[in-house]
Amino acid sequence: MTFLDLAPEWADQPLTDPTLAADVVDLMVSDRDRRNGTFTAILCGPDARFRAVVAIDLPEEFAEQDLPLDPPGLCATAMHPLVLALRSEPGSCLLLALGRPGPPTWPEVDDEWSTAAHHLCQAAQVPLLAFYIATPDHIYQPLLANSNAA
C-alpha cells in the first residue's frame, strides 16, 4: 500500500474503502510529519470524498520522549478547532492520522490515540471514517482500547 497506487481520480471516490484511505493517509502524512509527530485531519464532505487536509504539529516532546505525552489530552487539544469547523458544515466527516516516529506499532500508545479520537468524534457528533497511524515505515489502523469506544 502506497500513495503511488492512487488513481488520478482518487479525490472523486469516497474514502470509506480502507485501502484507498490508507493510500491517502500515506500521501497526506509526509515523512517530516512522521518524524516530528503530527496529527493530520483529512476533512471530507457528506459523501466521504476528500475536501481538505489539516496537519497539526504536536509538541517536540512527543517525538523525543520514550513515553509520549498524554495521548487523550493531545488528541482533544488537536481536535478542538477541527470539531468547531466541522459543526458548521453538517454531514462532514473525518479521516484522522497520527504521524509519529518510533516502532511500526506501539499498541499501548496507538490504541489510546485511536480510542480518544473515536470518543471525541462521537461526543461531537462528527462521523469518523477511520483512524490511522503513520510511521516512517508503516501505516495501520490500531484497535480501540475497549469495546465501548465505537
C-alpha positions as a LaTeX table, in Angstrom:
\begin{tabular}{lrrr}
\hline
Residue & $x$ (\AA) & $y$ (\AA) & $z$ (\AA) \\
\hline
Met1 & 0.00 & 0.00 & 0.00 \\
Thr2 & 1.37 & 3.39 & $-1.01$ \\
Phe3 & 0.24 & 6.72 & $-2.33$ \\
Leu4 & 1.89 & 5.69 & $-5.60$ \\
Asp5 & $-1.04$ & 3.27 & $-6.03$ \\
Leu6 & $-3.56$ & 6.12 & $-6.09$ \\
Ala7 & $-5.52$ & 6.52 & $-9.30$ \\
Pro8 & $-5.59$ & 10.06 & $-10.73$ \\
Glu9 & $-9.28$ & 10.34 & $-9.82$ \\
Trp10 & $-8.85$ & 9.24 & $-6.18$ \\
Ala11 & $-10.35$ & 12.52 & $-4.89$ \\
Asp12 & $-13.62$ & 11.65 & $-6.66$ \\
Gln13 & $-14.00$ & 8.44 & $-4.65$ \\
Pro14 & $-15.35$ & 8.16 & $-1.09$ \\
Leu15 & $-12.68$ & 7.43 & 1.50 \\
Thr16 & $-14.69$ & 4.61 & 3.02 \\
Asp17 & $-12.53$ & 1.92 & 1.40 \\
Pro18 & $-9.70$ & 1.07 & 3.86 \\
Thr19 & $-7.14$ & 0.52 & 1.09 \\
Leu20 & $-7.89$ & 3.86 & $-0.55$ \\
Ala21 & $-7.99$ & 5.61 & 2.83 \\
Ala22 & $-4.58$ & 4.18 & 3.81 \\
Asp23 & $-3.10$ & 5.30 & 0.50 \\
Val24 & $-4.50$ & 8.81 & 1.02 \\
Val25 & $-3.03$ & 8.89 & 4.54 \\
Asp26 & 0.31 & 7.83 & 3.04 \\
Leu27 & 0.07 & 10.76 & 0.60 \\
Met28 & $-1.04$ & 13.36 & 3.14 \\
Val29 & 1.24 & 12.49 & 6.08 \\
Ser30 & 4.72 & 13.45 & 4.90 \\
Asp31 & 7.99 & 11.90 & 6.04 \\
Arg32 & 8.63 & 15.05 & 8.07 \\
Asp33 & 5.22 & 14.70 & 9.74 \\
Arg34 & 6.07 & 11.14 & 10.70 \\
Arg35 & 9.49 & 12.05 & 12.10 \\
Asn36 & 8.31 & 15.07 & 14.08 \\
Gly37 & 4.86 & 13.98 & 15.24 \\
Thr38 & 1.81 & 15.42 & 13.50 \\
Phe39 & $-1.91$ & 14.93 & 13.89 \\
Thr40 & $-3.49$ & 15.03 & 10.44 \\
Ala41 & $-7.18$ & 15.52 & 9.74 \\
Ile42 & $-8.48$ & 14.73 & 6.28 \\
Leu43 & $-11.75$ & 16.59 & 6.00 \\
Cys44 & $-14.46$ & 15.00 & 3.89 \\
Gly45 & $-17.88$ & 16.10 & 2.77 \\
Pro46 & $-21.15$ & 14.27 & 3.41 \\
Asp47 & $-20.27$ & 11.96 & 0.51 \\
Ala48 & $-17.00$ & 10.97 & 2.31 \\
Arg49 & $-14.96$ & 12.49 & $-0.52$ \\
Phe50 & $-11.79$ & 14.48 & 0.17 \\
Arg51 & $-12.20$ & 18.21 & 0.71 \\
Ala52 & $-9.12$ & 19.41 & 2.57 \\
Val53 & $-6.30$ & 18.38 & 4.86 \\
Val54 & $-5.14$ & 20.00 & 8.09 \\
Ala55 & $-1.85$ & 18.99 & 9.71 \\
Ile56 & $-1.30$ & 19.96 & 13.34 \\
Asp57 & 2.24 & 19.74 & 14.69 \\
Leu58 & 2.47 & 18.06 & 18.07 \\
Pro59 & 4.83 & 19.32 & 20.80 \\
Glu60 & 8.50 & 18.49 & 20.21 \\
Glu61 & 8.44 & 16.35 & 23.33 \\
Phe62 & 6.07 & 13.96 & 21.57 \\
Ala63 & 8.73 & 12.90 & 19.07 \\
Glu64 & 11.60 & 13.00 & 21.57 \\
Gln65 & 10.26 & 11.08 & 24.56 \\
Asp66 & 10.33 & 7.35 & 25.01 \\
Leu67 & 6.94 & 7.63 & 26.72 \\
Pro68 & 4.72 & 10.02 & 24.74 \\
Leu69 & 2.77 & 12.76 & 26.42 \\
Asp70 & $-0.87$ & 12.25 & 27.41 \\
Pro71 & $-2.48$ & 10.86 & 24.19 \\
Pro72 & $-6.12$ & 11.69 & 25.09 \\
Gly73 & $-5.19$ & 15.23 & 26.10 \\
Leu74 & $-3.12$ & 15.89 & 22.98 \\
Cys75 & $-5.84$ & 14.41 & 20.79 \\
Ala76 & $-8.52$ & 16.61 & 22.39 \\
Thr77 & $-6.38$ & 19.74 & 22.01 \\
Ala78 & $-5.63$ & 18.97 & 18.35 \\
Met79 & $-9.23$ & 18.14 & 17.51 \\
His80 & $-10.94$ & 21.08 & 19.23 \\
Pro81 & $-10.66$ & 23.59 & 16.34 \\
Leu82 & $-11.50$ & 20.87 & 13.80 \\
Val83 & $-14.71$ & 19.93 & 15.57 \\
Leu84 & $-15.78$ & 23.56 & 15.73 \\
Ala85 & $-15.19$ & 23.97 & 12.00 \\
Leu86 & $-16.93$ & 20.71 & 11.06 \\
Arg87 & $-20.02$ & 21.56 & 13.09 \\
Ser88 & $-20.58$ & 24.50 & 10.71 \\
Glu89 & $-20.72$ & 22.04 & 7.79 \\
Pro90 & $-23.38$ & 19.43 & 8.67 \\
Gly91 & $-22.71$ & 15.96 & 7.34 \\
Ser92 & $-18.95$ & 16.42 & 7.11 \\
Cys93 & $-16.76$ & 13.56 & 8.28 \\
Leu94 & $-13.13$ & 12.93 & 9.16 \\
Leu95 & $-10.30$ & 10.58 & 8.35 \\
Leu96 & $-7.63$ & 11.01 & 11.03 \\
Ala97 & $-3.98$ & 10.02 & 11.19 \\
Leu98 & $-1.26$ & 10.27 & 13.77 \\
Gly99 & 2.13 & 10.67 & 12.16 \\
Arg100 & 4.82 & 9.60 & 14.60 \\
Pro101 & 8.34 & 8.25 & 14.84 \\
Gly102 & 9.08 & 5.13 & 16.77 \\
Pro103 & 8.32 & 1.47 & 16.27 \\
Pro104 & 5.94 & 0.41 & 13.48 \\
Thr105 & 3.36 & $-0.47$ & 16.10 \\
Trp106 & 3.16 & 0.88 & 19.61 \\
Pro107 & $-0.09$ & $-0.72$ & 20.80 \\
Glu108 & $-0.48$ & 0.94 & 24.18 \\
Val109 & 0.00 & 4.45 & 22.73 \\
Asp110 & $-1.63$ & 3.94 & 19.32 \\
Asp111 & $-4.73$ & 2.37 & 20.84 \\
Glu112 & $-5.07$ & 5.29 & 23.27 \\
Trp113 & $-4.94$ & 7.78 & 20.39 \\
Ser114 & $-7.47$ & 5.79 & 18.37 \\
Thr115 & $-9.85$ & 5.46 & 21.29 \\
Ala116 & $-9.56$ & 9.15 & 22.19 \\
Ala117 & $-10.27$ & 10.17 & 18.58 \\
His118 & $-13.31$ & 7.89 & 18.39 \\
His119 & $-14.70$ & 9.19 & 21.69 \\
Leu120 & $-14.15$ & 12.82 & 20.74 \\
Cys121 & $-15.78$ & 12.42 & 17.34 \\
Gln122 & $-18.69$ & 10.55 & 18.86 \\
Ala123 & $-19.21$ & 13.23 & 21.52 \\
Ala124 & $-19.04$ & 15.98 & 18.88 \\
Gln125 & $-21.36$ & 14.06 & 16.55 \\
Val126 & $-18.76$ & 14.19 & 13.78 \\
Pro127 & $-18.54$ & 10.91 & 11.84 \\
Leu128 & $-15.07$ & 9.37 & 11.90 \\
Leu129 & $-14.32$ & 7.30 & 8.81 \\
Ala130 & $-11.14$ & 5.78 & 10.26 \\
Phe131 & $-8.08$ & 6.47 & 12.39 \\
Tyr132 & $-4.60$ & 5.55 & 11.14 \\
Ile133 & $-1.07$ & 5.54 & 12.50 \\
Ala134 & 1.62 & 6.58 & 10.01 \\
Thr135 & 5.23 & 5.85 & 10.98 \\
Pro136 & 8.25 & 6.24 & 8.70 \\
Asp137 & 7.85 & 2.61 & 7.56 \\
His138 & 4.27 & 1.59 & 8.27 \\
Ile139 & 0.60 & 2.64 & 8.08 \\
Tyr140 & $-2.06$ & 0.79 & 10.00 \\
Gln141 & $-5.34$ & 1.11 & 11.90 \\
Pro142 & $-4.94$ & 0.48 & 15.63 \\
Leu143 & $-7.61$ & $-1.27$ & 17.65 \\
Leu144 & $-9.85$ & 0.58 & 20.02 \\
Ala145 & $-8.68$ & 0.30 & 23.61 \\
Asn146 & $-12.05$ & $-1.06$ & 24.69 \\
Ser147 & $-15.18$ & $-2.34$ & 23.03 \\
Asn148 & $-17.29$ & 0.61 & 24.23 \\
Ala149 & $-15.34$ & 3.11 & 22.12 \\
Ala150 & $-17.03$ & 2.52 & 18.78 \\
\hline
\end{tabular}
